[in-house]
Amino acid sequence: MARNSFKTSLFVMALMTSFGVNAQEGVSPLQPGTTTGNPAGALPPPGVYFGYDVDYEWGKLHSQNVHIKARNVSMVASLVWSTPYKVLGANYAMGIAQPYKFAHTTLNTPVGESKYSNNGLMSTTIMPLLLSWDLGEGFHLGTGAAFVFKNGKHATECTGGDCSNTPKNLANRYYTIQPNLALTYFKDNWTFTVNNIFDFNSKNKKTDYRSGNTYYLDLTAVKRIEKWTVGAIANWTKQFTDDKKSGVVVQGLHSEGSRIEHVMLGPMAGYDFGAFSINARFLASVHSKNDPKMRFFHVGVSVPL
């Protein structure tokens, strides 16, 4: 039962979508490494769970003419219902997540320095379909889909009929569909998970900008030691289609198409108090392309209702 309790907390916290700074038009609906630490292939026992995650993000980007420094705080509340029902022989769950962000950005260009501070609601994410099959021998296969709305705080400027987001823009004015496929393996208090996630983005009709589609690979290896869970996490983020403005491929800071890429590594630790669980994760970028080289520190709590 103790393992199930902590497994539940990891699952709930992974559903709390957070946001980073990306080369795409706005921000990626899914922050690199969001589901790390999570046994994404396995669902928690039937019940309703509330989660809250606070994330501090900081990093820099330096190119020939542009220097960017970012410091953000994201807070995400989520509600997950792991149902007693079966769909296609799999356990079935659903959920919803609502993030809020405080963003601070310093931009240095040949014309001078500009500083921007802003806060507001990010795009709401619903997860209507989360499925998990118990394959036996400790293996669990999970799949599902999330839908990211285009609500939240927007800031756009238009000149001569051409509209673009400003640095004060927080949310995305386009929809995103996020399917995933995960495999989790439990063995002798060890948990290993591979989670594959995709962002498929619609076009922002206001700015006539389409952010490229992105692949995320989240890896987790953790061990349960009494009430503690400790281990290592990693993420590879790769944008596999170009950003386009009015149908024309966008020139990024490092390559045409402004395709982002991240490789991130770090530790995690969690503690099961019984009535609730907490989890702390740190991810640092060891490689970044067309995007600031970021670091992320998460602290989250999960409570069964």
N, C-alpha and C positions, 0 to 999 in steps of 0.2 A: 504493500500500500504506500509506503514511503517513496518508492521509486516512481509510482504512478503520480503522486502529488507533485514531485519536482518535474517530471515529464510534462505534466499539465502546465506548470508555470512557464516552461520553456516554449511550449507550443503557443500559448496565449501571447507571450511577449513578442514572438516572431511575427504574429499577425498585426502588430501595431506598426503600421507603415510609417517610416521616417523619411526625411528628405535631405539631400545634400546639395552641392553646387555642381551643376553639370554643364557640358558644352552644348547641350541641346537648348532649344529656345528658352525654356524655363528651367525646371528642375526635373530630374527623373522621378516618376511616380514611386519607384522603389529605390531606396537608398542602397548603395553597394554594401553587401554583408548583412542586410536586415534579418535574414532568417538563420544566420549562423547561431550555433548553440542550441538549435531547435531540432528535435527528432521529427522532421517534417513528414516522414513516411507514416507515422503513427498518430492517431487521434487520442485525446484524453478520454477518461471514462465519461459516460453520460452526465450532463449537468450544464449549468450556466456559469461562466467565468468572466470576471472583470479584470482588466489589466491596465497598467499605467507605466509608460516608459518615458524617461527624460534622457536626452542625448545632447552632448556638447560636441560640436564639430569645429575644427580649425585647420587652416592650411593656406598654402601660397601657390601662385602660378607666376612664372617668370618667362617671358618671351622677349624678342628683340625690342618691341615697342610698347608692350603692355605688361604691367605688374599688377597682380590681383592678390589681396589678402582677405580671407573670409573667416568670420567667427559667428557661429550660429548656435542657437539652443532650440531644439525641437521637443515638443511634448505631445504624446499620443495616447489617447484613451481608446480602449477597445472593449467590445462585448462579444463573447463567443458562446454559442449553444451547440454542445456536442449532443446530438439527439440519440434516442434509443432505437432509431430506425435504420434499416438497411436499404441500400441502393445498389443494385447489381452485385449483391453479395458483400458490399463494402460498408463499413461504418460511415455514418453521414453526419457532417457538421456544417454550420454556417456562422457568419460573423460580420461585424462592422467596425471600422476604425476611423477616428477623426483626429487629425494632427493640427497643432498650432505651432507657429514658428516665430522666433525672434532672430532677425538676420542683420548682420553688420558686415559691410563690405567696403574696402578701401581700394580704389582704382587709380593707378598711376599711368599716365600716357605722356607723350611729348608735349601736350598742351597744359599739363599740370596734374594735381591730385584732387580727387573727389571722394567724399565719404558718404555712405548711405546707411541709414538705420531704419528698420521697418519691422512691424509685427502684424500678425493676423492669421486667419484660418487658412489652412491648406485644403487641397481637394479631398473630399470624403471617399473612402474606399469601402465597398461592400463585397463580401465573399459568400455568394449564394450556394456554392457547391464545393465542399471539401470532403474527399473520399479517402478511405484507408482500408487496404486488404491485409489481413494477417496471413502471410505466406507460410508460416511455420518455421521451425528451426531458428527463431529469433529475427526473421526477416519480415519487414512491413513495407508495402508499396503504397505510396500516397499520390494523389493527383487532385487537381481542382482548378478553379478559375476565380480571379478577382476582377472587379470592375471599378475603375477610378473615374469619378465624375469630374466635370470642369467647373465646379463651384469654388469658392474661396476668394481671396483678395487679389484683384488684378490691377495692373497699372500699365496703360498703353498710350503712346503718343503717335499722332498721325500728321504727316507733312505731305501735302500734294497728293493725298489719297493713299500714300504708302504708310502703313501702320507697323510699329514695332513695340515690343515690351520695353519698359524702362527698368533700371536697377531696383526700383521699388516694387516690382511685380513679385508676388510670392507663389500663387497657385497657377495651374495650367488651364488655359481656356480650350482644352481639347480632351477627348475621352481616351482612356487606355484600357485595354484588355490584357490581363496577366495570367496565362495558364502556367502550370508547373507540374513537374514529375519528380518525385523524391523516393529514395530508397534508404531505409533505416535498418540497422542491425544491432540487436542487443545481445551481449555475451559477457558473463562474469562481471557484472557491474560496469562494463564498458558500453558506450553508445557511439556508433559511427553513422554519419548521415551524409548523403550526397543529394543536393537539391538543385534542380535545373529550372530556371524561371525565365520567362520571356515577356518583354513589353512590346505590344503592338499598338502604335499610336495613330489616332486620327489627325486630321489637319486642323490647325487653328484658323478658322474662317475669318477672324478679325484681322490677323496679320498675314494671312496666306502663307503660313509657315508650317511645314511638316517635320517634326523631330524624328530622327531615324529610330528604327526598332532596335532593341537591345537584349542581349543575353546575359544572364547572371548565373554563375556557378558558386554555390555556397557549400563549404565543407566543414564538418564538425567531427572532432574526436574527443570525447570526454569520459571521465571515470567517476563513479559514485564511491565516496569514502565516508561511510556513516551518513551524516546529514549534509555533507559537503559534496559538491560536484565541481570538478576542475578539469581543464583541458585546453585544447588549442583549436582555433578557428581560422578560416581563410576564405577569400573571395576573389573570383576573377570576373570582371565586368567587361563586356565587349559589344560595342555597337556595330551591327552588321549591315545596316543600310544608311545611306547618306541623309543628312539634314538638307532640306530644300526650301527655298524662298521663292514663291511665285513660279514654282516648277524648275528653278535653276539650282544646281548643287551649290551649297554654301562653302566658302573657303574657311577652314578652321585655322587655329593658331599653329598647328603642326602638320596638317594634311588637308587635302580637299575632302569635302563631305563632313568635316567637323566630327569625325567618328571618335567617340570617347573610348578609353580603355583604362582599367585599373587592375592592379594586383595588390591584394591586401592580406596582412597576416597579423595574428595577435592571440592573447590568452583570454580565457573566461573563467569565472568562478561563480558559484551559486550556493545558497544555503536554504534548507527546508525547515521552516519553523513549525510546520504542521498545519496551522490555520491559514498560512500564506507562505509564499516563497519569494526570495529576491534573487536577482541575477545581475552580474556586472560583466561587461564585455569591452574589450579595447581592440580596435583595428587600426593599423597604420599602413599607409600606401607605400609600397616599395617600388612601384612603377605607375606612372600616370601619363596619359596622352590626351591632348585637347581638353584638359580639365585641371583644376587645382589639385595638388598633391595633398590629400586630406587625411586627418586623423579623426577617429570617432570613439567616444567613450559613452557607453550606455549603462544606465542603472534602471532596472524595472522591477515591478512587483505584480504578482498575480494572486487573486483572491477568489475562491469558489463562493458563489452566492447561494 
